[in-house]
Amino acid sequence: LRLKTRSELLCDACARLEVAQSSSPHELPEADQLLEAADVMLHSLDQGVKELNAEQENLQESLNELKNGLEKQMGEFKE
């Protein structure tokens, strides 16, 4: 949900940049601020994805360990 919100904010910032780009030149500082904000959001979004990927890897390892333990117990039970 957090990543979805951030990506929506990033899309909104991009839309604002398009509007600012077609506006008059004296509004250029606002476009620069939007670019900086979009860059910060993109970096934050990228970090969030990296953290979720690491968490997913940890969960996958835990599930594999659990699966291996259950398979071992099942093998002992069948003997």
C-alpha positions as CSV (number, residue, x, y, z in Angstrom):
1,L,0.0,0.0,0.0
2,R,2.9,2.4,0.9
3,L,4.6,1.7,-2.5
4,K,1.3,2.2,-4.3
5,T,0.8,5.6,-2.7
6,R,4.4,6.6,-3.5
7,S,4.0,5.5,-7.1
8,E,0.8,7.5,-7.4
9,L,2.6,10.5,-6.0
10,L,5.3,10.0,-8.5
11,C,2.8,9.8,-11.3
12,D,1.2,13.0,-10.1
13,A,4.5,14.7,-10.0
14,C,5.2,13.6,-13.6
15,A,1.8,15.0,-14.7
16,R,2.6,18.3,-13.0
17,L,5.9,18.4,-14.7
18,E,4.3,18.0,-18.1
19,V,1.9,20.9,-17.2
20,A,4.8,23.0,-16.0
21,Q,6.8,22.3,-19.1
22,S,4.1,23.6,-21.3
23,S,3.7,26.7,-19.1
24,S,5.6,30.0,-19.2
25,P,9.3,30.1,-18.5
26,H,8.9,32.1,-15.2
27,E,7.3,29.0,-13.7
28,L,10.5,27.0,-14.3
29,P,11.6,27.0,-10.6
30,E,8.4,25.2,-9.7
31,A,9.3,22.5,-12.3
32,D,12.8,22.2,-10.8
33,Q,11.2,21.7,-7.3
34,L,8.9,19.1,-8.8
35,L,11.8,17.3,-10.4
36,E,13.7,17.2,-7.1
37,A,10.6,15.9,-5.3
38,A,10.1,13.3,-8.0
39,D,13.7,12.2,-7.7
40,V,13.4,11.9,-3.9
41,M,10.2,9.9,-4.2
42,L,11.7,7.6,-6.9
43,H,14.7,7.0,-4.6
44,S,12.4,6.2,-1.7
45,L,10.2,3.9,-3.8
46,D,13.4,2.1,-5.0
47,Q,14.5,1.6,-1.4
48,G,11.1,0.3,-0.5
49,V,11.2,-2.2,-3.3
50,K,14.7,-3.3,-2.2
51,E,13.5,-3.8,1.3
52,L,10.5,-5.8,0.2
53,N,12.6,-8.0,-2.0
54,A,15.0,-8.7,0.9
55,E,12.0,-9.5,3.2
56,Q,10.6,-11.8,0.5
57,E,14.0,-13.6,0.2
58,N,14.1,-14.1,4.0
59,L,10.5,-15.5,4.0
60,Q,11.4,-17.8,1.1
61,E,14.4,-19.2,3.0
62,S,12.2,-19.7,6.1
63,L,9.6,-21.5,4.1
64,N,12.2,-23.7,2.5
65,E,13.6,-24.6,6.0
66,L,10.2,-25.4,7.2
67,K,9.4,-27.5,4.1
68,N,12.6,-29.4,4.5
69,G,11.9,-30.1,8.2
70,L,8.4,-31.3,7.4
71,E,9.6,-33.6,4.6
72,K,12.2,-35.1,6.9
73,Q,9.6,-35.7,9.6
74,M,7.3,-37.3,7.0
75,G,10.1,-39.5,5.8
76,E,10.8,-40.7,9.3
77,F,7.1,-41.3,9.9
78,K,6.9,-43.5,6.7
79,E,9.8,-45.7,7.8
